Amino acid sequence: MNKISLIKFDNSFYKPGSKVKILLWYLVNMFFFKSSFIFPSKFKTRILRIFGASVGKNVLIKPNVNIKYPWFLEIGDNVWIGEQVWIDNLAMVSISDNVCISQGAMLLCGNHNYKKETFDLIIGEILLEEGVWIGAKAVVCPGVKCFSHSILTVGSVATTNLNPYSIYQGNPALKIRERKISSC
């Protein structure tokens, strides 16, 4: 029976940016985003734009948010990103308008191929369409699309796409009911 051999791991194919750019972002991320100090969201969105992110209007970014590579990030208008959110965007993460990502949630664009002895890196883009809500401590896995107004409830894990106007719960997340939105 074959075994995993991490000594054979090689992700040299993956080149997310220059070492200088990555180092500079690491420092900026550590001081202004992963910090408990409350910096204004407008300041944070300006920094993200400088590093290549596309960021809309009225974006709220709470303290202790970790963003891997802002040049692989698109954020629409009126987006809320809660405390301790981890956007591990080894690939593109697209967040549409009016999306809420609650505290401690993780958007994970990377995984490993457990079937190969070399444990190869696998990456996949994430899409959060308009009106999506990712609950606290929920996880969105690589390649997942959360379609319009879907909800991933607290502590749930999305391993497959979420249908529009649907609520998902569990690990792996399963549809539990339709989302109905009433007018004011």
N, CA, C and O of each residue as an XYZ file, in Angstrom:
736
protein
N       0.845     -1.182      0.000
C       0.000      0.000      0.000
C       0.889      1.244      0.000
O       1.834      1.338      0.783
N       0.581      2.195     -0.882
C       1.355      3.429     -0.967
C       1.083      4.330      0.223
O       0.052      4.222      0.886
N       2.038      5.229      0.481
C       1.914      6.176      1.583
C       2.154      7.590      1.077
O       2.755      7.787      0.021
N       1.686      8.558      1.827
C       1.962      9.966      1.536
C       3.427     10.225      1.860
O       3.942      9.751      2.872
N       4.097     10.986      0.988
C       5.498     11.348      1.205
C       5.627     12.856      1.025
O       5.817     13.339     -0.091
N       5.525     13.590      2.116
C       5.556     15.047      2.039
C       6.893     15.577      1.535
O       6.964     16.723      1.093
N       7.942     14.786      1.589
C       9.240     15.202      1.045
C       9.135     15.400     -0.471
O       9.928     16.134     -1.060
N       8.157     14.746     -1.094
C       7.964     14.847     -2.548
C       7.023     15.984     -2.940
O       6.816     16.236     -4.126
N       6.452     16.669     -1.948
C       5.520     17.762     -2.232
C       6.226     18.847     -3.037
O       7.336     19.257     -2.701
N       5.568     19.310     -4.109
C       6.147     20.354     -4.962
C       5.021     21.212     -5.519
O       4.243     20.768     -6.364
N       4.945     22.445     -5.035
C       3.948     23.347     -5.586
C       4.623     24.480     -6.357
O       4.121     25.603     -6.387
N       5.752     24.180     -6.972
C       6.506     25.197     -7.707
C       5.710     25.768     -8.885
O       6.038     26.843     -9.387
N       4.674     25.064     -9.326
C       3.820     25.573    -10.405
C       3.045     26.808     -9.948
O       2.662     27.638    -10.773
N       2.815     26.934     -8.654
C       1.965     27.993     -8.124
C       2.790     29.241     -7.844
O       3.651     29.241     -6.964
N       2.525     30.294     -8.588
C       3.263     31.545     -8.459
C       2.259     32.696     -8.305
O       1.849     33.301     -9.295
N       1.862     33.000     -7.042
C       0.829     34.013     -6.823
C       1.299     35.450     -6.987
O       0.469     36.355     -7.070
N       2.597     35.685     -7.037
C       3.131     37.042     -7.171
C       4.598     37.050     -6.807
O       5.152     36.036     -6.381
N       5.222     38.204     -6.978
C       6.645     38.301     -6.656
C       6.853     38.180     -5.147
O       5.958     38.500     -4.366
N       8.019     37.723     -4.748
C       8.329     37.561     -3.324
C       8.290     38.896     -2.591
O       7.882     38.956     -1.431
N       8.711     39.964     -3.259
C       8.697     41.296     -2.644
C       7.253     41.736     -2.392
O       6.931     42.229     -1.311
N       6.397     41.561     -3.380
C       4.982     41.931     -3.254
C       4.314     41.132     -2.134
O       3.566     41.692     -1.333
N       4.578     39.843     -2.078
C       3.994     38.980     -1.049
C       4.489     39.388      0.336
O       3.698     39.450      1.278
N       5.768     39.664      0.470
C       6.332     40.084      1.762
C       5.736     41.420      2.202
O       5.344     41.580      3.358
N       5.672     42.366      1.285
C       5.106     43.678      1.608
C       3.650     43.527      2.053
O       3.242     44.127      3.048
N       2.862     42.725      1.321
C       1.481     42.503      1.718
C       1.406     41.825      3.083
O       0.565     42.190      3.905
N       2.261     40.855      3.333
C       2.270     40.155      4.619
C       2.400     41.153      5.769
O       1.684     41.058      6.766
N       3.310     42.102      5.624
C       3.530     43.112      6.670
C       2.322     44.040      6.809
O       1.874     44.313      7.923
N       1.802     44.520      5.694
C       0.636     45.410      5.721
C      -0.574     44.671      6.319
O      -1.295     45.222      7.151
N      -0.783     43.443      5.894
C      -1.887     42.630      6.395
C      -1.779     42.454      7.916
O      -2.768     42.577      8.639
N      -0.576     42.170      8.377
C      -0.351     41.946      9.802
C      -0.666     43.199     10.626
O      -1.293     43.103     11.681
N      -0.239     44.361     10.155
C      -0.398     45.589     10.933
C      -1.783     46.216     10.821
O      -2.280     46.767     11.803
N      -2.417     46.147      9.660
C      -3.664     46.881      9.458
C      -4.917     46.011      9.383
O      -6.016     46.507      9.634
N      -4.784     44.731      9.046
C      -5.965     43.884      8.896
C      -6.073     42.849     10.019
O      -7.134     42.713     10.628
N      -5.000     42.125     10.297
C      -5.028     41.104     11.336
C      -4.931     41.706     12.739
O      -4.953     40.977     13.731
N      -4.827     42.983     12.818
C      -4.687     43.707     14.076
C      -6.026     43.838     14.799
O      -7.081     43.887     14.166
N      -5.972     43.894     16.127
C      -7.165     44.166     16.935
C      -7.481     45.651     16.968
O      -8.575     46.054     17.363
N      -6.523     46.458     16.554
C      -6.732     47.903     16.527
C      -7.768     48.219     15.445
O      -7.752     47.631     14.364
N      -8.662     49.150     15.751
C      -9.753     49.455     14.823
C      -9.325     50.554     13.853
O      -9.320     51.738     14.192
N      -8.965     50.134     12.637
C      -8.683     51.083     11.556
C      -9.972     51.278     10.769
O     -10.742     50.331     10.610
N     -10.221     52.486     10.275
C     -11.437     52.709      9.490
C     -11.480     51.821      8.236
O     -10.457     51.577      7.597
N     -12.671     51.351      7.907
C     -12.847     50.498      6.729
C     -12.427     51.205      5.448
O     -11.868     50.576      4.550
N     -12.686     52.499      5.355
C     -12.278     53.238      4.147
C     -10.769     53.183      3.963
O     -10.286     53.077      2.835
N     -10.025     53.253      5.050
C      -8.566     53.136      4.999
C      -8.167     51.745      4.505
O      -7.288     51.609      3.653
N      -8.820     50.719      5.044
C      -8.507     49.343      4.649
C      -8.837     49.099      3.178
O      -8.082     48.429      2.475
N      -9.967     49.642      2.712
C     -10.326     49.421      1.301
C      -9.340     50.120      0.367
O      -9.043     49.614     -0.716
N      -8.834     51.276      0.783
C      -7.801     51.943     -0.034
C      -6.549     51.081     -0.142
O      -5.963     50.951     -1.217
N      -6.149     50.501      0.974
C      -4.966     49.624      0.968
C      -5.201     48.430      0.047
O      -4.326     48.069     -0.740
N      -6.377     47.820      0.143
C      -6.681     46.676     -0.727
C      -6.591     47.061     -2.199
O      -6.061     46.300     -3.009
N      -7.102     48.231     -2.548
C      -7.038     48.696     -3.949
C      -5.594     48.900     -4.387
O      -5.232     48.554     -5.512
N      -4.768     49.459     -3.509
C      -3.346     49.660     -3.834
C      -2.694     48.324     -4.176
O      -1.827     48.253     -5.046
N      -3.120     47.262     -3.481
C      -2.541     45.937     -3.723
C      -3.285     45.143     -4.795
O      -3.039     43.948     -4.958
N      -4.193     45.792     -5.529
C      -4.792     45.155     -6.697
C      -6.188     44.598     -6.529
O      -6.734     44.028     -7.474
N      -6.785     44.742     -5.359
C      -8.155     44.264     -5.170
C      -9.134     45.222     -5.843
O      -8.868     46.417     -5.970
N     -10.255     44.683     -6.264
C     -11.362     45.497     -6.746
C     -12.349     45.578     -5.589
O     -12.865     44.558     -5.135
N     -12.612     46.802     -5.111
C     -13.451     46.980     -3.919
C     -14.518     48.032     -4.201
O     -14.216     49.124     -4.682
N     -15.762     47.693     -3.898
C     -16.886     48.601     -4.113
C     -17.047     49.619     -2.998
O     -16.121     49.874     -2.229
N     -18.239     50.195     -2.925
C     -18.558     51.232     -1.941
C     -19.194     50.611     -0.702
O     -19.778     49.528     -0.753
N     -19.063     51.328      0.410
C     -19.704     50.939      1.677
C     -19.312     49.535      2.133
O     -20.166     48.746      2.537
N     -18.032     49.233      2.066
C     -17.523     47.939      2.510
C     -17.057     48.088      3.959
O     -16.286     48.993      4.280
N     -17.527     47.206      4.819
C     -17.162     47.211      6.229
C     -16.237     46.035      6.503
O     -16.609     44.880      6.294
N     -15.035     46.331      6.972
C     -14.065     45.286      7.296
C     -13.706     45.434      8.772
O     -13.076     46.416      9.165
N     -14.102     44.472      9.576
C     -13.862     44.488     11.018
C     -12.400     44.133     11.326
O     -11.663     43.745     10.419
N     -11.969     44.261     12.594
C     -10.605     43.908     12.980
C     -10.331     42.401     12.862
O     -11.255     41.590     12.792
N      -9.073     42.059     12.842
C      -8.588     40.670     12.833
C      -9.037     39.873     11.612
O      -9.333     38.682     11.719
N      -9.088     40.525     10.457
C      -9.409     39.851      9.202
C      -8.090     39.501      8.514
O      -7.184     40.331      8.443
N      -7.987     38.287      8.014
C      -6.775     37.836      7.341
C      -7.080     37.599      5.863
O      -7.934     36.782      5.520
N      -6.381     38.314      5.004
C      -6.556     38.171      3.548
C      -5.227     37.716      2.964
O      -4.211     38.392      3.129
N      -5.226     36.585      2.288
C      -3.986     36.008      1.760
C      -3.367     36.883      0.672
O      -2.241     37.355      0.827
N      -4.093     37.105     -0.426
C      -3.568     37.871     -1.558
C      -4.651     38.805     -2.091
O      -5.566     38.338     -2.769
N      -4.584     40.098     -1.812
C      -5.641     40.999     -2.259
C      -5.766     41.102     -3.776
O      -6.828     41.478     -4.274
N      -4.743     40.788     -4.500
C      -4.815     40.850     -5.969
C      -5.671     39.719     -6.528
O      -5.944     39.697     -7.729
N      -6.101     38.781     -5.688
C      -7.062     37.739     -6.075
C      -8.393     37.966     -5.364
O      -9.035     37.011     -4.928
N      -8.814     39.243     -5.242
C     -10.019     39.553     -4.471
C     -10.866     40.614     -5.166
O     -10.367     41.667     -5.562
N     -12.151     40.318     -5.306
C     -13.132     41.275     -5.831
C     -14.251     41.385     -4.800
O     -14.839     40.380     -4.400
N     -14.540     42.621     -4.372
C     -15.591     42.862     -3.385
C     -16.558     43.891     -3.960
O     -16.133     44.945     -4.434
N     -17.851     43.593     -3.921
C     -18.867     44.505     -4.422
C     -19.229     45.579     -3.413
O     -18.472     45.844     -2.479
N     -20.384     46.194     -3.601
C     -20.879     47.256     -2.723
C     -21.620     46.669     -1.525
O     -22.196     45.583     -1.588
N     -21.583     47.439     -0.419
C     -22.370     47.109      0.782
C     -22.063     45.714      1.313
O     -22.975     44.939      1.601
N     -20.784     45.398      1.442
C     -20.342     44.089      1.934
C     -19.849     44.238      3.371
O     -19.171     45.209      3.708
N     -20.198     43.265      4.211
C     -19.728     43.226      5.592
C     -18.811     42.028      5.764
O     -19.167     40.904      5.411
N     -17.618     42.280      6.315
C     -16.666     41.209      6.614
C     -16.368     41.275      8.106
O     -15.767     42.240      8.578
N     -16.788     40.249      8.851
C     -16.718     40.240     10.310
C     -15.353     39.914     10.883
O     -14.422     39.545     10.167
N     -15.263     40.062     12.209
C     -14.022     39.792     12.934
C     -13.529     38.372     12.678
O     -14.317     37.429     12.600
N     -12.243     38.243     12.551
C     -11.540     36.961     12.418
C     -11.938     36.153     11.183
O     -11.799     34.929     11.171
N     -12.425     36.823     10.159
C     -12.670     36.138      8.876
C     -11.322     35.860      8.235
O     -10.421     36.699      8.275
N     -11.184     34.672      7.638
C      -9.965     34.311      6.930
C     -10.326     34.080      5.467
O     -11.043     33.139      5.128
N      -9.809     34.964      4.603
C      -9.973     34.795      3.162
C      -8.647     34.245      2.639
O      -7.719     34.997      2.340
N      -8.579     32.925      2.538
C      -7.362     32.235      2.107
C      -7.426     32.077      0.590
O      -7.556     30.974      0.059
N      -7.328     33.235     -0.093
C      -7.568     33.258     -1.534
C      -6.294     32.986     -2.340
O      -5.650     33.896     -2.863
N      -5.966     31.711     -2.415
C      -4.897     31.265     -3.308
C      -5.345     31.398     -4.762
O      -4.520     31.408     -5.676
N      -6.646     31.500     -4.966
C      -7.262     31.747     -6.272
C      -8.246     32.894     -6.086
O      -8.389     33.410     -4.977
N      -8.920     33.297     -7.144
C      -9.837     34.429     -7.093
C     -11.017     34.156     -6.162
O     -11.638     33.095     -6.211
N     -11.305     35.134     -5.322
C     -12.516     35.148     -4.514
C     -13.319     36.360     -4.959
O     -12.836     37.491     -4.890
N     -14.554     36.122     -5.419
C     -15.442     37.188     -5.873
C     -16.623     37.279     -4.920
O     -17.381     36.324     -4.747
N     -16.762     38.449     -4.304
C     -17.825     38.701     -3.337
C     -18.711     39.786     -3.935
O     -18.270     40.922     -4.111
N     -19.955     39.443     -4.247
C     -20.872     40.382     -4.896
C     -21.488     41.346     -3.884
O     -21.145     41.316     -2.702
N     -22.399     42.200     -4.353
C     -23.046     43.208     -3.518
C     -23.882     42.583     -2.402
O     -24.437     41.494     -2.545
N     -23.953     43.320     -1.276
C     -24.839     42.983     -0.156
C     -24.581     41.593      0.427
O     -25.515     40.879      0.791
N     -23.315     41.222      0.511
C     -22.914     39.944      1.097
C     -22.438     40.190      2.521
O     -21.756     41.176      2.796
N     -22.803     39.283      3.425
C     -22.339     39.326      4.814
C     -21.525     38.065      5.094
O     -22.011     36.947      4.924
N     -20.276     38.264      5.526
C     -19.417     37.153      5.942
C     -19.194     37.338      7.438
O     -18.463     38.238      7.853
N     -19.817     36.495      8.240
C     -19.821     36.668      9.691
C     -18.509     36.222     10.330
O     -17.674     35.565      9.709
N     -18.363     36.606     11.594
C     -17.120     36.416     12.331
C     -16.633     34.967     12.322
O     -17.395     34.019     12.511
N     -15.339     34.847     12.096
C     -14.687     33.544     12.140
C     -14.902     32.663     10.920
O     -14.410     31.535     10.883
N     -15.622     33.151      9.927
C     -15.843     32.347      8.719
C     -14.547     32.222      7.925
O     -13.666     33.076      8.018
N     -14.442     31.158      7.148
C     -13.256     30.929      6.330
C     -13.657     30.668      4.887
O     -14.532     29.848      4.610
N     -13.006     31.379      3.969
C     -13.136     31.126      2.532
C     -11.812     30.516      2.108
O     -10.801     31.215      2.045
N     -11.804     29.232      1.818
C     -10.572     28.483      1.568
C     -10.469     28.068      0.111
O     -11.242     27.237     -0.365
N      -9.512     28.651     -0.593
C      -9.323     28.342     -2.015
C      -8.322     27.221     -2.259
O      -8.102     26.834     -3.406
N      -7.718     26.698     -1.212
C      -6.713     25.664     -1.393
C      -7.027     24.401     -0.612
O      -7.676     24.431      0.433
N      -6.549     23.300     -1.149
C      -6.688     21.996     -0.520
C      -5.542     21.123     -1.035
O      -4.686     21.604     -1.778
N      -5.518     19.873     -0.655
C      -4.478     18.947     -1.116
C      -5.116     17.686     -1.665
O      -6.171     17.256     -1.200
N      -4.466     17.098     -2.657
C      -4.934     15.865     -3.254
C      -4.459     14.694     -2.383
O      -3.325     14.232     -2.512
N      -5.333     14.228     -1.508
C      -4.994     13.163     -0.575
C      -4.813     11.809     -1.263
O      -4.355     10.853     -0.636
N      -5.169     11.720     -2.548
C      -5.043     10.469     -3.284
C      -3.658     10.283     -3.890
O      -3.319      9.190     -4.341
N      -2.859     11.343     -3.902
C      -1.513     11.258     -4.487
C      -0.466     11.261     -3.385
O      -0.598     11.979     -2.394
N       0.563     10.464     -3.562
C       1.611     10.407     -2.548
C       2.327     11.744     -2.394
O       2.942     12.010     -1.361
N       2.247     12.586     -3.426
C       2.903     13.896     -3.392
C       2.039     14.964     -2.725
O       2.507     16.085     -2.528
N       0.768     14.644     -2.366
C      -0.125     15.542     -1.636
C      -0.250     16.885     -2.357
O      -0.197     17.944     -1.732
N      -0.418     16.825     -3.689
C      -0.412     18.014     -4.543
C      -1.400     19.085     -4.085
O      -2.476     18.782     -3.569
N      -1.009     20.345     -4.286
C      -1.866     21.486     -4.010
C      -2.971     21.543     -5.053
O      -2.716     21.387     -6.247
N      -4.201     21.767     -4.597
C      -5.353     21.953     -5.474
C      -5.941     23.312     -5.125
O      -6.158     23.612     -3.950
N      -6.201     24.136     -6.135
C      -6.820     25.431     -5.867
C      -8.119     25.568     -6.671
O      -8.275     24.982     -7.742
N      -9.034     26.354     -6.123
C     -10.303     26.594     -6.800
C     -10.870     27.941     -6.392
O     -10.758     28.348     -5.236
N     -11.473     28.623     -7.337
C     -12.052     29.938     -7.073
C     -13.334     29.814     -6.251
O     -13.993     28.774     -6.253
N     -13.671     30.892     -5.551
C     -14.906     30.961     -4.769
C     -15.714     32.155     -5.264
O     -15.168     33.230     -5.512
N     -17.030     31.949     -5.405
C     -17.941     33.011     -5.807
C     -19.068     33.107     -4.787
O     -19.740     32.118     -4.494
N     -19.269     34.308     -4.250
C     -20.401     34.591     -3.382
C     -21.266     35.610     -4.118
O     -20.893     36.778     -4.231
N     -22.408     35.176     -4.615
C     -23.275     36.074     -5.380
C     -24.047     37.013     -4.453
O     -23.963     36.910     -3.229
N     -24.793     37.921     -5.058
C     -25.516     38.961     -4.331
C     -26.390     38.397     -3.217
O     -27.095     37.405     -3.402
N     -26.329     39.060     -2.040
C     -27.202     38.733     -0.927
C     -26.848     37.486     -0.146
O     -27.628     37.060      0.705
N     -25.695     36.885     -0.408
C     -25.282     35.671      0.307
C     -24.904     36.030      1.742
O     -24.372     37.108      2.005
N     -25.187     35.112      2.662
C     -24.772     35.256      4.052
C     -24.016     34.002      4.450
O     -24.558     32.896      4.433
N     -22.752     34.194      4.811
C     -21.922     33.107      5.328
C     -21.909     33.276      6.849
O     -21.394     34.274      7.354
N     -22.464     32.322      7.572
C     -22.606     32.420      9.022
C     -21.281     32.319      9.761
O     -20.256     31.944      9.192
N     -21.328     32.663     11.041
C     -20.136     32.633     11.895
C     -19.506     31.239     11.903
O     -20.195     30.225     12.008
N     -18.184     31.220     11.788
C     -17.381     29.985     11.828
C     -17.750     28.976     10.739
O     -17.440     27.791     10.861
N     -18.405     29.438      9.685
C     -18.711     28.560      8.552
C     -17.513     28.517      7.611
O     -16.664     29.408      7.634
N     -17.450     27.487      6.790
C     -16.326     27.283      5.873
C     -16.855     27.097      4.454
O     -17.756     26.293      4.216
N     -16.287     27.847      3.517
C     -16.570     27.664      2.100
C     -15.314     27.065      1.473
O     -14.240     27.663      1.541
N     -15.443     25.899      0.868
C     -14.301     25.149      0.328
C     -13.972     25.572     -1.110
O     -14.768     26.252     -1.757
N     -12.799     25.169     -1.604
C     -12.364     25.560     -2.951
C     -13.367     25.166     -4.031
O     -13.934     24.074     -4.013
N     -13.567     26.090     -4.974
C     -14.404     25.816     -6.130
C     -15.898     25.981     -5.896
O     -16.691     25.742     -6.806
N     -16.296     26.385     -4.695
C     -17.718     26.486     -4.364
C     -18.285     27.824     -4.830
O     -17.644     28.869     -4.716
N     -19.505     27.758     -5.359
C     -20.272     28.954     -5.735
C     -21.498     29.003     -4.831
O     -22.277     28.052     -4.767
N     -21.654     30.122     -4.138
C     -22.850     30.354     -3.323
C     -23.716     31.294     -4.132
O     -23.415     32.481     -4.251
N     -24.796     30.760     -4.691
C     -25.620     31.528     -5.600
C     -26.522     32.498     -4.846
O     -26.652     32.416     -3.625
N     -27.140     33.412     -5.580
C     -27.886     34.558     -5.070
C     -28.711     34.265     -3.816
O     -29.572     33.386     -3.815
N     -28.433     35.012     -2.760
C     -29.191     35.016     -1.514
C     -29.206     33.675     -0.781
O     -30.108     33.420      0.018
N     -28.223     32.820     -1.043
C     -28.124     31.585     -0.273
C     -27.503     31.894      1.091
O     -26.820     32.904      1.261
N     -27.751     31.013      2.051
C     -27.214     31.153      3.399
C     -26.483     29.868      3.766
O     -26.987     28.768      3.539
N     -25.286     30.018      4.336
C     -24.541     28.915      4.945
C     -24.553     29.194      6.439
O     -23.934     30.157      6.890
N     -25.249     28.364      7.218
C     -25.483     28.655      8.624
C     -24.227     28.475      9.479
O     -23.219     27.929      9.031
N     -24.321     28.946     10.710
C     -23.228     28.926     11.681
C     -22.552     27.552     11.729
O     -23.215     26.526     11.880
N     -21.225     27.551     11.597
C     -20.430     26.335     11.749
C     -20.575     25.310     10.638
O     -20.062     24.199     10.768
N     -21.247     25.641      9.570
C     -21.465     24.688      8.475
C     -20.311     24.720      7.471
O     -19.533     25.673      7.437
N     -20.211     23.672      6.659
C     -19.127     23.546      5.692
C     -19.698     23.292      4.306
O     -20.311     22.254      4.057
N     -19.488     24.263      3.394
C     -19.965     24.136      2.010
C     -18.884     23.467      1.170
O     -17.831     24.051      0.916
N     -19.155     22.247      0.747
C     -18.232     21.509     -0.108
C     -18.719     21.462     -1.552
O     -17.973     21.093     -2.459
N     -19.988     21.844     -1.754
C     -20.578     21.915     -3.092
C     -21.340     23.231     -3.212
O     -21.536     23.931     -2.219
N     -21.768     23.564     -4.419
C     -22.467     24.817     -4.667
C     -23.767     24.921     -3.862
O     -24.440     23.925     -3.599
N     -24.101     26.175     -3.477
C     -25.347     26.439     -2.756
C     -26.351     27.054     -3.729
O     -26.035     28.034     -4.405
N     -27.535     26.498     -3.805
C     -28.581     26.990     -4.706
C     -29.091     28.351     -4.259
O     -29.020     28.682     -3.075
N     -29.607     29.148     -5.200
C     -30.129     30.466     -4.833
C     -31.315     30.358     -3.862
O     -32.087     29.400     -3.895
N     -31.427     31.376     -2.998
C     -32.522     31.488     -2.038
C     -32.733     30.193     -1.257
O     -33.867     29.768     -1.039
N     -31.631     29.574     -0.838
C     -31.688     28.331     -0.079
C     -30.812     28.453      1.156
O     -29.807     29.163      1.148
N     -31.200     27.752      2.225
C     -30.450     27.764      3.480
C     -29.820     26.394      3.663
O     -30.485     25.364      3.550
N     -28.507     26.405      3.951
C     -27.732     25.174      4.098
C     -27.160     25.091      5.507
O     -26.789     26.099      6.109
N     -27.098     23.851      6.022
C     -26.611     23.634      7.377
C     -25.897     22.289      7.450
O     -26.262     21.340      6.756
N     -24.857     22.221      8.314
C     -24.192     20.959      8.608
C     -22.836     20.821      7.956
O     -22.337     21.733      7.297
N     -22.248     19.636      8.164
C     -20.943     19.300      7.601
C     -21.003     17.875      7.071
O     -20.969     16.921      7.848
N     -21.091     17.726      5.742
C     -21.167     18.768      4.731
C     -22.547     19.427      4.753
O     -23.539     18.818      5.156
N     -22.584     20.672      4.314
C     -23.825     21.445      4.349
C     -24.864     20.847      3.402
O     -24.577     20.535      2.247
N     -26.075     20.700      3.928
C     -27.209     20.212      3.153
C     -28.311     21.256      3.200
O     -28.454     21.983      4.183
N     -29.086     21.320      2.131
C     -30.197     22.272      2.079
C     -31.246     21.871      3.106
O     -31.680     20.720      3.149
N     -31.656     22.854      3.953
C     -32.681     22.557      4.956
C     -34.009     23.237      4.646
O     -35.060     22.763      5.077
N     -33.973     24.348      3.901
C     -35.216     25.012      3.505
C     -34.925     26.152      2.539
O     -33.772     26.500      2.285
N     -36.000     26.720      2.011
C     -35.904     27.895      1.138
C     -35.715     29.136      1.993
O     -36.150     29.172      3.144
N     -35.060     30.164      1.429
C     -34.939     31.457      2.090
C     -36.030     32.363      1.542
O     -36.116     32.596      0.336
N     -36.854     32.865      2.434
C     -37.909     33.806      2.053
C     -37.568     35.154      2.688
O     -37.318     35.228      3.891
N     -37.557     36.207      1.891
C     -37.214     37.542      2.369
C     -38.462     38.415      2.270
O     -39.047     38.574      1.198
N     -38.852     38.972      3.403
C     -40.056     39.816      3.410
C     -39.650     41.282      3.212
O     -38.527     41.677      3.526
N     -40.574     42.067      2.692
C     -40.312     43.497      2.527
C     -40.566     44.197      3.856
O     -41.278     43.678      4.715
N     -39.984     45.368      4.017
C     -40.103     46.108      5.287
C     -41.476     46.563      5.585
O     -41.707     47.193      6.618
